[in-house]
């Protein structure tokens, strides 16, 4: 009876407050005038501002700069006209956050969101979903890339006639920048994301790769990389409803086509490895249900925009209908991470476990290349095939660590603390110098990429060994306690073995280079004296010489061995400076 009464109130109140947009006040949508045309950034900006003037339910804000000097725009659609995360939380509303144009050469989401915003304000049914949802749209994230516009940025893509470029004004791929935040775009976006703390996040894309019948595919938050109750809900309830809703509109979706073999039908497809550097993995650190729709590059721009539009409407509908459950599951995930004593920080795909998924592809074969004369792959669109293929979507924990009571970060690493704060992490500062018993890591081994990757030489396969010591910290050093909503984000950025940790992204490379050395001709006498005083060290040295012929013939290497085993060797070499307080 209670819910029936509330529904009646809503129907009456919505009739009172619903007011269609005066279209004469709103800029035209370029796509609606010509279906192979995507809006320029200035057209997008002008459109939303005109829509905000025409409707009291839409607000446009400038929230911070990007690398090209233009402000990032925040578009909020709120039935209650509060336009505030705090008020939305008090009202029990879920937040749906849509991000467009991270790769502006893939602009279908930019144009679809323009239509979505107008349709919500012009359609009583869509507007009703705002009873339980506040919608936040970033119209164009990579503004620099959107302004770098041309007809040839996407060699394999079927339209639109003009489109943006993948890199931003610093030539960074912003869908690799969510942790390192090298761009102003990422800093501004992160603060905006943290402010709204969205329940559902959609980041719109267009795919490269195999040819198939599906117009749109989907990357969902990896179910095994989030808290169990949230992962189970997403896999068995939320995602199937997305697929069912899209199928009702004539869009049979597939998981993102990330082929295990040369073609999807050969060996099946793999779940995308959504590390935190990517939007989906980043959102997962915040326990947000995240989705990357990938329309297919060979389909017409009209087909791509329309399928994205239907997906966004379906996301709005489901987020509204499931708002209470989603928020409950997110809270359970936060509490789960708060209680963890042993936390995962890395996962690997289990290629022994596969489910089947319906796939609509084309027969593939090989024919002579017109260029080389050698065999080349081609897909025959006159021979569609509908079949079940293997989908490898199971990840298993490959590394976990004991969760500390707190971390201490020396104030010298303020850029790390800034990034933590942008993500909502609470930090305090020591009020005086203090000696504390802590657990610290030495970096024992690591590998580094041999070519630059997004302005970094990324470390991976990092191995550490622990030491417990009394360490002096100074007034102003930062303490991060592990009793926070952001526990998962803290763990996967401060633990150096994690694949997208700040160590992996080179923020601590200063510790990897030795600062003090020895002069061989001077150290010879001191080394001899050290061996006389320490028979055990001499024994280890002789054993190494016996086992390693090259070492036995290298006097400098032997001196270095003694030096590194002596009190003269610098204690801070490879000492990871972020300390762990265990109790």
VENLIN-V197862 format. One line per field, one symbol per residue. burial: + if it has 24 or more other ideal C-beta (glycine too) atoms within 12 Angstrom, else -. A space follows every 10 residues. Layout:
# VENLIN-V197862
burial=???
This chain:
# VENLIN-V197862
burial=---------+ ---+--++-- +----++-++ ++---+++++ +-+++-++++ ++-++-++++ +-++-+++-+ ++++++++++ --+-+--+-- --++++++++ ++++++++++ ++++++++++ ++---+++++ ++++++++++ +++++++++- --++--++++ -+++++++++ -+++++++++ ++++++++++ ++++++++++ ++++++++++ ++++++++++ +++++++-++ +-+++--++- +++-++---- +++++++++- --+++--+++ ++++++++++ ++++++++++ +++++++++- ++++++++++ ++++++++++ +++-+++-++ --++-+++-+ --+++++-+- ------++++ ++++------ --------+- --------++ +++++---+- +-++-+++++ --+--++-++ +++++-+--+ -----+-+++ +++--+---- ---+-+-+++ -+-+-+---- +-+---++++ -+-+++++++ ++++++++++ ++++++++-- ++-----+-- --+---+--+ +-----+--- +--------- -------++- ++++-+--+- ---+++++++ +--
